[in-house]
């Protein structure tokens, strides 16, 4: 089955060639999402949330390995689906970031760990009662 997505905007970060492996909410720099103007109305009331989930396309990750070698795991490998590697089979990534402010169609956020000019796929509000699973644990990272 063929599935197509269209970019609905562009993510801007200070990262041109190297991005951090994990986003740090306190990272210095300007991080913003330029939502295409035709979708500006879709931002209505988003400013009421403290965090948002940002979905994007890894347009510069081309490895399609079925295994990953997570940092701080002593060189061991895990299956791709047991990792947060950017080298995804479909190139879909997500970050949960702090929403700082919205100005028209521009969303200013905390650190996004993607390259500058990354295509935006979608935005959803982070809702504590729905998205937080305190009992989830950390999988192989707890071993």
C-alpha positions in Angstrom: 0.0 0.0 0.0 1.3 3.4 -0.9 0.8 6.2 1.6 1.6 9.9 0.9 2.2 12.7 3.3 2.5 16.4 2.5 4.5 18.8 4.6 2.4 21.4 6.4 5.3 23.6 7.3 9.0 23.8 8.2 10.9 23.3 11.4 13.8 25.7 12.1 16.7 25.0 14.4 20.3 26.1 14.7 21.4 22.6 13.6 22.8 22.5 10.0 24.8 19.2 10.0 24.7 17.7 13.5 21.7 17.5 15.8 21.6 16.3 19.4 20.6 12.7 20.0 18.0 13.7 22.6 16.3 17.1 22.9 17.2 19.1 26.0 14.4 21.5 27.0 17.0 24.1 28.2 19.2 24.0 25.0 20.2 27.4 23.8 19.1 28.7 20.5 16.0 29.7 18.6 13.6 26.8 17.7 10.5 27.5 15.8 8.0 25.9 13.5 6.7 27.8 10.5 3.3 26.4 9.8 2.1 27.1 6.2 -0.2 30.1 6.3 -3.1 28.1 4.9 -3.1 26.1 8.1 -2.9 29.0 10.5 -6.5 28.6 11.6 -5.6 25.0 12.8 -3.4 26.6 15.5 -6.5 28.1 17.3 -6.3 27.4 21.1 -3.1 25.4 20.8 -1.5 28.2 22.9 -3.5 26.8 25.8 -1.2 23.8 26.1 2.3 23.8 27.7 3.7 21.0 25.5 3.1 19.8 22.0 3.9 16.7 20.1 5.6 17.5 16.8 5.7 15.0 14.0 8.2 15.4 11.2 9.9 13.7 8.3 13.6 12.7 8.6 14.5 14.0 5.2 18.2 13.5 5.7 18.3 10.1 7.4 18.8 7.5 4.7 19.9 4.4 6.5 17.2 1.8 6.7 18.7 -0.7 9.2 16.6 -3.1 11.1 18.9 -2.8 14.1 20.3 0.1 16.1 23.2 0.7 18.4 21.8 3.1 21.1 24.4 5.3 22.9 25.2 4.4 26.4 24.2 0.7 25.8 27.8 -0.6 25.7 27.8 -1.2 21.9 24.9 -3.7 22.1 22.3 -3.7 19.4 18.5 -3.6 19.6 15.8 -3.9 17.0 14.9 -0.7 15.2 11.5 -0.6 16.8 13.1 -0.9 20.3 15.1 2.3 19.6 14.7 6.0 19.1 17.1 6.0 16.1 16.4 8.6 13.4 17.0 6.0 10.7 13.4 4.9 10.5 11.9 2.7 7.8 9.4 5.5 6.9 11.4 8.4 8.2 8.8 9.6 10.7 10.0 11.3 13.8 8.4 13.0 16.8 9.5 15.3 19.6 7.6 16.5 22.7 8.5 20.1 23.2 7.6 23.0 25.4 5.4 25.5 23.6 6.8 29.0 24.3 4.5 31.2 22.2 2.6 31.4 19.0 2.8 34.4 16.7 0.4 34.1 13.8 1.6 30.9 12.0 5.0 30.7 13.9 5.3 28.4 16.9 8.3 29.0 19.2 9.3 25.9 21.1 12.0 24.4 23.3 14.7 22.4 21.6 13.8 20.2 18.6 16.5 17.7 17.8 16.2 17.9 14.0 18.1 19.7 11.3 17.1 23.2 10.2 14.4 23.1 7.4 13.0 19.8 8.4 9.5 19.1 6.9 6.7 19.3 9.4 4.0 16.5 9.2 1.7 17.2 12.1 1.2 18.8 15.5 -0.8 17.5 18.4 -1.3 18.9 22.0 0.4 16.9 24.7 -2.3 16.1 27.2 -1.0 14.9 30.6 -4.0 12.6 31.3 -3.7 10.9 27.9 0.0 11.0 27.1 1.7 10.3 30.4 2.1 6.7 31.4 4.1 6.7 34.6 4.1 2.9 34.9 5.6 2.4 31.4 9.2 1.9 32.5 12.2 2.2 30.4 12.5 -1.2 28.7 16.1 -2.3 28.0 17.4 0.9 29.5 16.4 -0.3 33.0 18.5 -3.5 32.7 
